[in-house]
Amino acid sequence: MFVRIFYTSTMLSPIVKKQIEEKLGTEIRYHSDLEYLCGCIEKETKQRISLNTLKRLFGFIDDIKEPRLYTLDTIALYLGYKNWDVYISSLTQTGNSDFNNLQEINIEALERCDVVEFTYDPDRTVRLKYSGDNIFKVIFSKNSKLKVNDIVEISHFVLHYPLIALNVIRDSSNLGRFTAGKVGGITSLKLI
């Protein structure tokens, strides 16, 4: 019997997917791999993620729904973190060795007025103009919560990782922290 598997794009960042596969001890290629992962997650965390949810996250089912925070928290717990926010913060720490050999834009090498463009799902594009000292001004925003003229503080631009703005200033008000690509990471990154 011949079984065809059609892969759609995965909702998870390749970085997150890789860490899950490392923890699981096998590459996730087949439905049976997801069934195994489902059982392992439930056994280790005492929390359940449905098989269909895992199929969506890993691109076995084409679906545009954003995963629920419960699902993300459970994945983080499986990977050894208290919750998804703690996990995301661990990915963006300055000393993270996973940053080696990845596509990134080194902020220290930027000059004033350089423009960085990044995209993330679903269909979001942001362009930032560098002002110095890790501070950027949003000069273009499509489908993002970031708005033109927002001032953001960013310490890392790394492809496939979430982008965290430590502070967002809009109309002289600090809106706090903002994360772009919280689930799938940054999908494209370039210096214009």
ZAMARGU-4260 file (C-alpha; in steps of 0.2 Angstrom, whole numbers, plus 5000, padded with zeros to 4 digits):
<rodrens>
0) 5000/5000/5000 | 5007/5017/4995 | 5004/5031/5007 | 5006/5049/5001 | 5010/5062/5014
5) 5008/5081/5009 | 5017/5093/5020 | 5011/5110/5022 | 5021/5124/5030 | 5024/5121/5048
10) 5017/5133/5061 | 5031/5130/5073 | 5048/5139/5070 | 5061/5126/5064 | 5071/5130/5080
15) 5056/5125/5091 | 5053/5109/5080 | 5071/5104/5081 | 5071/5106/5100 | 5055/5095/5101
20) 5063/5082/5090 | 5079/5082/5100 | 5069/5079/5116 | 5058/5066/5108 | 5074/5057/5101
25) 5068/5056/5083 | 5064/5066/5068 | 5045/5070/5065 | 5041/5064/5048 | 5025/5053/5049
30) 5009/5053/5058 | 5015/5039/5069 | 5029/5051/5075 | 5016/5063/5080 | 5006/5050/5089
35) 5021/5045/5099 | 5025/5064/5103 | 5007/5066/5109 | 5009/5051/5121 | 5026/5058/5127
40) 5020/5075/5130 | 5005/5069/5140 | 5016/5056/5150 | 5029/5070/5155 | 5018/5085/5157
45) 5002/5077/5163 | 4993/5088/5150 | 4986/5083/5134 | 4988/5091/5116 | 4977/5083/5103
50) 4984/5074/5089 | 4975/5086/5077 | 4983/5101/5085 | 5000/5093/5084 | 4997/5089/5065
55) 4993/5108/5063 | 5008/5114/5072 | 5020/5102/5062 | 5011/5105/5045 | 5003/5089/5042
60) 4986/5098/5042 | 4984/5114/5032 | 4976/5126/5045 | 4979/5144/5049 | 4972/5144/5067
65) 4985/5151/5079 | 4988/5139/5093 | 4980/5142/5110 | 4992/5148/5124 | 4988/5131/5133
70) 4996/5122/5119 | 5011/5133/5118 | 5013/5132/5137 | 5012/5113/5136 | 5025/5112/5123
75) 5036/5124/5134 | 5033/5112/5149 | 5038/5097/5138 | 5054/5106/5134 | 5058/5110/5152
80) 5051/5127/5154 | 5038/5135/5166 | 5028/5142/5151 | 5029/5148/5133 | 5035/5166/5138
85) 5049/5159/5148 | 5054/5148/5134 | 5054/5162/5121 | 5064/5173/5133 | 5077/5158/5134
90) 5079/5158/5115 | 5083/5177/5114 | 5096/5178/5128 | 5112/5186/5122 | 5123/5171/5126
95) 5111/5158/5117 | 5123/5146/5108 | 5110/5141/5096 | 5112/5159/5087 | 5129/5153/5080
100) 5128/5149/5061 | 5110/5156/5060 | 5105/5170/5049 | 5105/5186/5059 | 5108/5204/5058
105) 5121/5210/5070 | 5114/5226/5078 | 5132/5231/5083 | 5137/5232/5065 | 5122/5243/5060
110) 5124/5262/5056 | 5111/5275/5060 | 5097/5275/5046 | 5100/5257/5041 | 5084/5249/5038
115) 5079/5231/5043 | 5064/5222/5036 | 5057/5206/5044 | 5041/5196/5040 | 5032/5184/5051
120) 5015/5174/5049 | 5002/5177/5044 | 5007/5189/5031 | 5015/5202/5042 | 5029/5214/5036
125) 5038/5227/5047 | 5053/5239/5042 | 5063/5247/5055 | 5075/5262/5054 | 5090/5261/5066
130) 5093/5276/5077 | 5107/5269/5088 | 5109/5260/5104 | 5097/5246/5100 | 5083/5258/5096
135) 5073/5258/5080 | 5058/5267/5072 | 5044/5258/5063 | 5044/5266/5045 | 5032/5252/5038
140) 5020/5240/5045 | 5008/5228/5036 | 4996/5218/5047 | 5007/5220/5062 | 5002/5227/5079
145) 5017/5238/5077 | 5012/5255/5070 | 5022/5267/5059 | 5032/5279/5070 | 5032/5267/5085
150) 5049/5267/5093 | 5056/5250/5098 | 5071/5243/5107 | 5077/5226/5100 | 5093/5217/5105
155) 5092/5202/5092 | 5086/5199/5074 | 5088/5180/5071 | 5079/5171/5057 | 5067/5158/5064
160) 5067/5165/5081 | 5054/5176/5089 | 5058/5194/5088 | 5056/5203/5105 | 5054/5222/5106
165) 5059/5225/5124 | 5050/5242/5124 | 5037/5249/5112 | 5034/5268/5113 | 5019/5275/5104
170) 5014/5293/5106 | 5026/5295/5121 | 5017/5280/5130 | 5027/5265/5134 | 5016/5250/5129
175) 5029/5237/5136 | 5036/5222/5127 | 5030/5215/5110 | 5034/5198/5102 | 5033/5196/5083
180) 5033/5178/5077 | 5029/5171/5094 | 5025/5154/5087 | 5034/5152/5070 | 5048/5165/5072
185) 5054/5177/5060 | 5051/5170/5042 | 5062/5182/5033 | 5075/5195/5038 | 5085/5207/5027
190) 5095/5223/5028 | 5088/5235/5015
</rodrens>
